[in-house]
Amino acid sequence: MNGSIASNRFWILNPWSDLALFVLSPLWILFLIWAVQTRVDIDSFGNTLLVVGGIGHHLPGFIRAYTDPLLFRRFRTRFLLAPLFLIAICVVFTILDLQSLSLILALWGMWHGAMQINGFLRIYDSKVGSISPATAWLDWTMCLVWFGGGLLHSDSRLLTIITYFYNAGGPAVSPEIFNLFRHAWDLCAVGVTVVFGINAWRQTRAGQAPNPVKYLLMASSFGFWWYAMVRLDNLLVALVLFEIFHDVQYNALVWVYNRRRVSQKLTASSVETFLFQPAFTRFALYALLVLAYGVVGAETDYAKLQNPNSSAAIGSGHFWTSLFMASAMLHFYFDGFIWRVREGDFRQGLGMGTGTTKAAAASGRPRFLGWFPGWKWSLFVIPVIVLGFSEHAGKGMGIRDQYENLVQLIPENWYVNFLLGALEKSDGESARAIEHVEKSVARNPNFKPTQVLLADLQIHSGNSEQALEHYLKAVALDSNDFGIENRIITLLLSLNRETEAIPHLRSVVRHAPNDTNSVFLLGAALLRNNQVAEAIPYLHRTVDLDPRHVRALNYLGIAAQISGNIPDAADYFQRALIIDSGFSEARENLARLENLLPRKQVETR
């Protein structure tokens, strides 16, 4: 191979633009998410970001499909019938409240992401004329085994997919068979990678070396996928990370492709001619349209299809959710044939020439897959029919059976251990619940509900000290959860550790200054700990909130007595007795005070 890797013939745009947008974008995406997470909680807007990006990037493909006159004439039947077919299926599943379509969507989405990377690999190889069928096959297989392997080792993603499978009536998966399959897949990935390396060496020796940029793209995309799916416990963050990577690649490539087509006058579409002009205002309009389409999608429950464990409530109606499920499926389907590297118009739009005879080999698609036109629809229609009927017939596994099987399949998954522990707690199986929740806490100590659940279980088992430890960890994760603060206060008071309860009482009272009980408890605790001057305002506040609060009046009497104000003390005790004549503490305090009054009066004289 002649020339340096810096030569523009290796790149779609130029070295810096390609590295930033297509090849090494995971680097700045990771930095961006890290910077955001240090300032805000990504869980608070992550679902919206996931949907805006995931739905928004459907629009550029639709623009290409329905505004390119040559493409539309060629695939008119597909462009007209596919939307009707997919929308009808999604609406029917929504009306019947069936979730099995979500399983197909999740798996198809992963395949779509892998094939986008494969498309870029073939584009880069085509730039240098590397169109060996063996190389194309191996690129396709490498994407399949490495993306599939990341999924098989992603506990959080597997939880989502297997849960959908069970809800649709799928049979229990044997842990032994599952582990055997995963190990076999890993060995296959290693084997494919070795063969890929040998082929690259042979092609280089033969003077048909693959584009070196391709290797960098494979390393970054496969590594990023594995990092997001396997290393990150937070599924939402993982999905957002890879979605940004996917969207940046896709939206940038579509803009570049259509921009070149317009500049080369390869289209007669007025829409494309207007939108894909070199002016910055046109690029801004393009970005705004993508964003607007995504924002519309964010008003549905679509995010929960990708991250169903989320507690975000952003839904506005199941019907609209079904439309955007259809949008996703159309996007996956259309992208399977409107961006083919072997097509002359696509190659010309990317500046790779117009030849198609040998370029067909560069697509990476196995030849036998084209023997029967439309055969791939069977991979969608058959599972839809089978899963839909199974779920509608109510053959799905029970929740308890699902969780117990999932714990065997993915024992290190903190979330499924948490779910099973919560279910066992509700069934009164505290010992087993503690076992699973402790595993969940050990795997992910930063999930507040797990810490609270474990603390509740420890209290039920009589382990107050362990319960307190986990309540304190929970409140450290969310200092604004005053329900946990109240549990800590109750526990500390029951352990006669009133001094330790005072900071938590202060926190609760700052949040809820009109909570009579909390205000009184703080005033009483301060008084009992000899902080009289600080206690008095809280006791007065208690009486203001509840003039018949006899205990607060009694404590005000004690505070007045300690301060040497005997008449006021007597008045407070008497007011308490007027409200409740049977209040023994106030009666005893008043009696002791009356014994002091004559002596005090004598001393005064």
Number of C-alpha atoms within 10 A of each C-alpha: 13 6 9 9 14 12 11 13 18 24 22 20 17 13 17 13 15 19 18 15 20 24 25 20 22 23 14 13 17 15 11 12 14 12 11 12 13 9 8 10 10 17 16 11 11 18 27 23 21 25 26 23 25 24 27 24 26 25 20 21 20 17 13 20 20 18 18 19 15 16 16 17 12 10 15 14 10 13 18 12 10 16 16 12 12 19 19 15 18 23 19 15 19 18 12 12 12 19 19 28 23 23 24 19 20 18 13 17 17 15 16 19 21 23 21 19 24 26 21 21 25 29 27 24 25 23 21 18 18 23 24 22 19 16 22 23 18 21 26 22 19 22 23 17 20 25 23 21 21 22 20 20 17 22 25 25 22 18 20 19 19 18 21 23 24 23 24 27 22 19 13 15 16 13 15 11 11 14 14 12 13 16 14 12 17 19 13 15 21 15 12 18 18 12 14 19 13 12 18 19 14 13 17 15 11 9 11 18 21 27 25 14 19 22 14 13 21 20 13 18 26 19 16 23 25 22 16 22 27 20 15 16 19 15 22 23 20 21 21 23 22 23 20 18 25 23 19 18 20 21 21 15 20 17 18 16 20 24 21 19 22 21 14 11 11 16 18 14 16 12 14 18 18 10 19 22 17 12 9 10 11 14 16 12 13 18 16 13 16 20 18 16 19 24 18 15 26 26 19 23 26 28 27 19 19 24 19 17 14 15 11 17 12 15 16 12 11 15 16 19 24 24 21 22 25 23 21 21 23 21 20 20 17 20 18 14 11 16 19 20 25 23 18 18 21 19 22 18 20 22 16 20 15 16 14 15 10 12 22 20 22 27 25 26 18 12 12 7 11 11 8 8 8 9 11 12 10 10 10 14 11 11 15 18 12 14 26 20 16 18 22 18 11 11 16 21 19 11 15 13 13 20 21 15 17 24 22 14 21 20 17 16 22 25 26 24 28 28 21 24 29 22 16 19 21 11 10 11 14 19 14 14 24 24 14 24 28 21 20 26 22 12 16 17 18 15 19 19 13 26 27 21 23 29 27 23 24 20 15 13 13 11 13 18 15 15 25 21 14 23 24 19 18 24 19 13 15 14 12 13 15 18 11 19 22 17 19 23 24 14 20 20 17 11 11 11 12 22 14 13 21 21 14 21 24 17 17 23 21 13 13 13 16 14 15 19 14 23 27 24 24 24 30 25 19 21 22 15 13 13 14 20 14 13 24 21 14 25 28 19 19 26 20 13 16 13 15 16 19 22 19 26 25 27 25 29 29 25 26 21 17 14 12 11 13 20 14 16 24 25 17 24 27 20 18 25 20 13 13 15 12 11 16 11 16 26 18 12 18 22 13 12 19 15 10 12 14 11 10 12 9 8 8 7 5
